[in-house]
């Protein structure tokens, strides 16, 4: 949602500067270690928060990147999430198991950050216009939907994660809930300023705005997601949820 889509279409490496980790085989070279800037890839969520932060020596950005890329490589090669072991991931990444477990307590936590690495950053609401902020959030969803359709890798990862109810719930709680909180904050601001009627449940209102975009993007992949769709949805719904007597009834 997800400057709306600057992070889209890129895998976002997780972590910070190194000190003491092995130099992973996938990342080692005579060139400088990879920076924290994203590398090109199909599509989104932001690795908006680092995986499993622990006290101790600083994390290796090169190791983080190599591990995430190793998981994506294995999935591209046809491996199912259920078949992946931490030992296999470490071997392909060129690091020791201890390096993995210093970052993630288990495979589910690692897969959550793999999903985050494929997600686009949320746009930051400007706070000037509720209508414009809603359009920006829905436009990020539209572009994310387009990216999912264009990315075989992302579709594969999503299908694997959906097949694991516990992991899907964790992804929803960590990523999807954050998006809903941002949307609800915009709507509450609209209620306070009189741009949105305040006598309706904010979660219901949120569903009215994002529902049409999600249905097209996730469940009706044959339908187009044209430019201007975000504006059309927001203006249509706003026409029905503006306060009574505002002149727009």
C-alpha positions as CSV (number, residue, x, y, z in Angstrom):
1,X,0.0,0.0,0.0
2,X,2.3,-1.6,0.1
3,X,6.2,7.7,-3.0
4,X,3.3,5.1,-3.1
5,X,5.2,2.4,-4.9
6,X,8.9,3.2,-4.7
7,X,9.6,0.0,-2.9
8,X,7.5,-2.2,-5.1
9,X,9.0,-4.8,-7.4
10,X,12.0,-5.2,-5.1
11,X,13.1,-7.7,-2.5
12,X,14.0,-5.8,0.6
13,X,17.1,-7.2,2.5
14,X,16.7,-7.3,6.2
15,X,19.3,-6.4,8.8
16,X,22.2,-4.1,9.5
17,X,26.0,-4.0,9.4
18,X,28.0,-7.1,10.1
19,X,30.4,-8.1,12.8
20,X,31.4,-11.7,13.3
21,X,29.0,-13.7,11.1
22,X,30.2,-16.0,8.4
23,X,30.5,-14.5,5.0
24,X,27.8,-16.4,3.1
25,X,28.7,-18.1,-0.1
26,X,25.9,-16.5,-2.0
27,X,27.0,-13.0,-0.9
28,X,30.9,-13.4,-0.8
29,X,33.0,-11.7,-3.5
30,X,35.8,-9.4,-3.9
31,X,33.3,-6.6,-4.2
32,X,32.0,-4.8,-1.1
33,X,29.3,-6.5,0.9
34,X,25.7,-5.8,-0.3
35,X,24.2,-2.6,1.0
36,X,20.8,-2.4,2.6
37,X,19.3,-1.0,-0.6
38,X,16.8,-3.4,-2.3
39,X,17.8,-5.6,-5.2
40,X,15.6,-6.0,-8.3
41,X,13.0,-8.7,-8.2
42,X,9.4,-9.4,-8.9
43,X,7.2,-7.4,-6.5
44,X,4.0,-6.6,-1.5
45,X,5.6,-5.9,2.2
46,X,8.3,-4.3,3.1
47,X,10.5,-5.9,5.5
48,X,9.3,-3.1,7.7
49,X,10.6,-4.6,10.9
50,X,13.7,-6.8,11.3
51,X,13.4,-10.5,12.0
52,X,13.8,-11.7,15.6
53,X,16.0,-9.0,17.0
54,X,18.4,-10.3,19.7
55,X,21.1,-8.7,21.8
56,X,24.7,-9.3,21.0
57,X,27.0,-8.7,18.1
58,X,25.6,-6.7,15.1
59,X,23.8,-8.6,12.3
60,X,25.3,-9.2,8.9
61,X,23.4,-7.6,6.1
62,X,25.2,-9.9,3.7
63,X,24.0,-13.0,5.6
64,X,20.5,-11.7,5.9
65,X,20.3,-11.1,2.2
66,X,21.8,-14.5,1.3
67,X,19.4,-16.4,3.5
68,X,16.3,-14.6,2.1
69,X,17.6,-15.2,-1.4
70,X,18.3,-18.8,-0.7
71,X,14.7,-19.4,0.4
72,X,13.4,-17.6,-2.7
73,X,15.8,-19.6,-4.9
74,X,14.6,-22.9,-3.5
75,X,11.0,-22.0,-4.0
76,X,11.7,-21.0,-7.6
77,X,13.3,-24.4,-8.0
78,X,10.0,-26.0,-7.0
79,X,10.6,-26.7,-3.3
80,X,7.5,-26.6,-1.1
81,X,7.7,-24.7,2.2
82,X,6.9,-28.0,4.0
83,X,10.0,-29.6,2.4
84,X,12.4,-26.8,3.4
85,X,14.6,-27.4,6.5
86,X,16.7,-24.8,8.2
87,X,19.7,-27.1,7.5
88,X,19.0,-27.0,3.7
89,X,18.4,-23.2,3.7
90,X,21.7,-22.7,5.6
91,X,23.5,-24.9,3.1
92,X,22.2,-23.1,0.1
93,X,22.8,-19.7,1.7
94,X,26.4,-20.7,2.5
95,X,26.0,-20.0,6.3
96,X,25.9,-22.2,9.4
97,X,22.7,-23.1,11.1
98,X,23.7,-21.0,14.1
99,X,23.6,-17.9,11.8
100,X,20.0,-18.7,10.9
101,X,18.9,-19.4,14.5
102,X,20.5,-16.2,15.7
103,X,18.0,-14.4,13.5
104,X,14.9,-16.5,13.4
105,X,13.8,-19.0,16.0
106,X,12.3,-21.3,13.3
107,X,11.2,-21.7,9.7
108,X,7.8,-19.9,10.2
109,X,9.5,-16.7,11.5
110,X,12.0,-16.9,8.5
111,X,9.1,-17.3,6.0
112,X,7.3,-14.3,7.5
113,X,10.3,-12.2,6.6
114,X,10.6,-13.8,3.2
115,X,7.0,-12.6,2.6
116,X,7.8,-9.1,4.0
117,X,10.8,-8.9,1.6
118,X,8.4,-9.2,-1.3
119,X,5.9,-6.6,-0.1
120,X,5.9,-3.0,-1.1
121,X,6.0,-0.2,1.5
122,X,2.9,1.5,2.7
123,X,2.6,5.1,1.6
124,X,2.6,7.5,4.5
125,X,-0.7,9.4,4.7
126,X,-0.1,13.1,4.1
127,X,-2.8,14.2,6.6
128,X,-4.0,17.0,4.3
129,X,-6.9,15.2,2.6
130,X,-8.7,12.1,3.7
131,X,-9.8,11.5,0.1
132,X,-6.2,11.8,-1.2
133,X,-4.9,9.5,1.5
134,X,-7.5,6.9,0.8
135,X,-6.6,7.0,-2.9
136,X,-2.9,6.6,-2.1
137,X,-3.6,3.5,0.0
138,X,-5.9,1.9,-2.6
139,X,-3.5,2.7,-5.4
140,X,-0.8,0.8,-3.5
141,X,-3.2,-2.2,-3.3
142,X,-3.9,-1.9,-7.0
143,X,-0.2,-1.9,-7.9
144,X,0.5,-4.8,-5.5
145,X,-2.3,-6.7,-7.2
146,X,-0.7,-6.1,-10.6
147,X,2.7,-7.2,-9.2
148,X,1.2,-10.4,-7.9
149,X,-0.3,-11.2,-11.3
150,X,3.0,-10.5,-13.0
151,X,5.2,-12.4,-10.5
152,X,5.2,-16.2,-10.7
153,X,7.5,-16.3,-7.7
154,X,5.2,-14.2,-5.5
155,X,2.2,-16.2,-6.5
156,X,4.1,-19.4,-5.6
157,X,5.1,-18.0,-2.2
158,X,1.6,-16.9,-1.4
159,X,0.1,-20.2,-2.3
160,X,2.6,-22.0,0.0
161,X,1.9,-19.6,2.9
162,X,-1.9,-19.9,2.4
163,X,-1.4,-23.6,2.7
164,X,-0.1,-23.2,6.3
165,X,-3.0,-21.8,8.4
166,X,-0.7,-20.8,11.3
167,X,1.8,-19.1,9.0
168,X,-1.0,-17.3,7.1
169,X,-2.5,-16.1,10.4
170,X,0.9,-14.8,11.5
171,X,1.4,-13.0,8.2
172,X,-2.0,-11.5,8.5
173,X,-1.3,-10.3,12.0
174,X,2.1,-8.9,11.1
175,X,1.5,-7.4,7.7
176,X,-2.2,-7.1,6.8
177,X,-3.2,-5.8,10.3
178,X,-0.8,-3.0,9.9
179,X,-2.4,-1.9,6.7
180,X,-5.8,-2.0,8.2
181,X,-4.6,0.2,11.2
182,X,-3.3,2.8,8.8
183,X,-6.6,2.8,6.8
184,X,-8.7,3.0,10.0
185,X,-6.5,5.9,11.3
186,X,-7.3,7.8,8.1
187,X,-11.0,7.2,8.4
188,X,-11.0,8.2,12.1
189,X,-9.3,11.4,11.1
190,X,-12.0,11.9,8.5
191,X,-14.7,11.4,11.1
192,X,-13.1,14.0,13.3
193,X,-12.8,16.6,10.5
194,X,-16.3,15.9,9.1
195,X,-15.1,14.4,5.9
196,X,-16.6,11.0,6.8
197,X,-19.8,10.3,8.8
198,X,-19.0,9.3,12.3
199,X,-22.1,7.1,13.0
200,X,-20.7,4.0,11.2
201,X,-18.3,1.3,12.4
202,X,-14.8,2.2,11.1
203,X,-14.0,-1.5,10.3
204,X,-17.1,-1.7,8.1
205,X,-16.2,1.5,6.4
206,X,-12.7,0.2,5.8
207,X,-14.0,-2.9,4.2
208,X,-16.2,-0.8,1.9
209,X,-13.1,1.0,0.6
210,X,-10.6,-1.9,0.2
211,X,-13.1,-4.6,-0.6
212,X,-13.7,-3.8,-4.3
213,X,-9.9,-3.6,-4.9
214,X,-9.1,-6.8,-3.0
215,X,-11.9,-8.8,-4.8
216,X,-10.5,-7.8,-8.2
217,X,-6.9,-8.3,-7.3
218,X,-7.2,-11.6,-5.3
219,X,-10.4,-13.4,-6.4
220,X,-11.2,-12.1,-9.9
221,X,-7.8,-12.2,-11.6
222,X,-9.4,-12.0,-15.1
223,X,-10.7,-8.5,-14.3
224,X,-8.5,-5.5,-15.1
225,X,-6.9,-3.2,-12.5
226,X,-6.8,0.0,-14.6
227,X,-5.3,3.3,-13.7
228,X,-7.9,5.5,-12.0
229,X,-9.6,2.5,-10.3
230,X,-8.5,3.7,-6.8
231,X,-10.0,7.2,-7.4
232,X,-13.2,5.7,-8.8
233,X,-13.7,3.4,-5.7
234,X,-12.8,6.1,-3.2
235,X,-15.1,8.7,-4.8
236,X,-18.0,6.3,-5.1
237,X,-17.8,5.1,-1.5
238,X,-17.2,8.6,-0.2
239,X,-20.3,9.7,-1.9
240,X,-22.3,7.4,0.3
241,X,-20.4,8.0,3.6
242,X,-20.1,11.7,3.7
243,X,-22.0,13.3,6.6
244,X,-25.7,14.0,6.0
245,X,-26.4,17.6,5.1
246,X,-22.9,18.1,3.6
247,X,-24.4,18.9,0.2
248,X,-23.2,15.6,-1.3
249,X,-26.3,13.5,-0.4
